Amino acid sequence: MRIGLLSPSMPPFTAPEAAKTLATLADAHGVDSLWVPEHVVLPESYATPYPYSDDGRMPVPADWPYPDPLAWLSFVAGVTTSVRLVTGMLVLPQRNPVVLAKETATIDHLSGGRLELGLGLGWFREEFDAVGVNFADRAKRFEEYVGVLRALWSGEETFHGAYHDFTGARCYPKPARPIPLIMGGHSVAAARRAGRLADAFFPAVGDPVPLFEECKAAAEAAGRDPSAIDLVAEASPVTPERVEQLRAIGVTRVLVYPPQVPLDELPDAFEAFASEFLRPAFEL
């Protein structure tokens, strides 16, 4: 079972030295991947309900630090050798996919093929307004942008769509291999989109089984092999027993939060975390 760390870029690890320490410890202890979330801005006032809480409000203040995921992963790529580097999740419709293809291919090339691109549709209308992107057509943009990325990472380099149109647009360096696309979401529509388009699916819900089934059905309907889509889930509670439950339903990668301790306590806390959870989980 592969174990990844959620939100390693967030407090208490926002300082450069903390980021390097956490990343090198994860690398040394065999952690599979680091998953870095994204919000470009957090408006102080918003009407859009936050979909992951009962009261519809985000659990952090507007000044909560959200480092850019690509910049953060580039920073720690230089001090690690094996841990995989994952955006979790980058809001794809807010990005220019041609520029994103160049940025991600460069990171993957320099890190030795360790980048994976976790992608989300985005839920925060006020953030879209601030970025200057139409919230209403984000699903259409998302699907087209996936095609743009894959065209530019390949030797094809040609794409004709509603938002982007190019022929023989040479884009180098190429990634070490086509960068895996992991899609997130909490809805049936997200699960079906992942089944049609993704290499992996991470539903941000307590019980992922119904969405996993929707994803598999959509993959089969699209003529894809459902078993080729990696299934990802968060372990809550964080125990080897919970990891075994997830493995039994087909999960191939489990995500947990790193120890939430001050920097000077992190090496000891991580060793305890590895001994009590990581190593038993690896054996499952």
DARATA-V734359 format. One line per field, one symbol per residue. ss: DSSP state (A for helix, B for strand, O for the rest). phi: phi as a letter, one per 40 degrees, with the letter a starting at -180 (. if undefined). psi: psi as a letter, one per 30 degrees, with the letter a starting at -180 (. if undefined). A space follows every 50 residues. Layout:
# DARATA-V734359
ss = ???
phi = ???
psi = ???
This chain:
# DARATA-V734359
ss = OBBBBBOOOOOOOOOAAAAAAAAAAAAAOOOOBBBBOOOOOOOOOOOOOO OOOOOOOOOOOOOOOOOOAAAAAAAAAOOOOOOBBBBBBBBAAAOOAAAA AAAAAAAAAAOOOOBBBBBBOOOOAAAAAAAOOOOOOAAAAAAAAAAAAA AAAOOOOOBBOOOOBBOOOOOOOOOOOOOOBBBBBOOAAAAAAAAAAOOB BBBOOOOOAAAAAAAAAAAAAOOOOAAAOBBBBBOOOOOAAAAAAAAAOO OOBBBBBOOOOOAAAAAAAAAAAAAAAAAAAAOO
phi = .cbbbcfcccdcbccdcccccccccccccgccabbbcaacbbdcbabccc cbaccgbccbcccccbddccccccccdcbbbbccbbcabcccccbccccc dccccccccccggbcbbcbbcgbcdccddccgbcccbccccdcccdccdc ccccccfbabacbbaabfccbbcccdadccbbbbibbcccccccccbcca bbccbcbcddcdccccccccccgbcdccccbbaccaccadccccccdcch cbabbbccdcbcdcccdcccccccccbccccdcc
psi = kkklkkhfflkggfkeeeeeeeeeeeeeggkelkjklkkeljkeklfkkk fglefgkkgllfgkkikkeeeeeeefefglffkkjkkikkjeffljfeee eeeeeeeeefghhfkkjkklekfjeeeeeefhkkeegeeeeeeeeeeeee effafegkkjaffkjlkhjkjllllelkkkjkkalgleeeeeeeeeflfl kjkilejfeeeeeeeeeeeefggljeffjkkklkjjlileeeeeeeefgg kfkkklklkilleffeeeeeeeeeefeeeeeef.
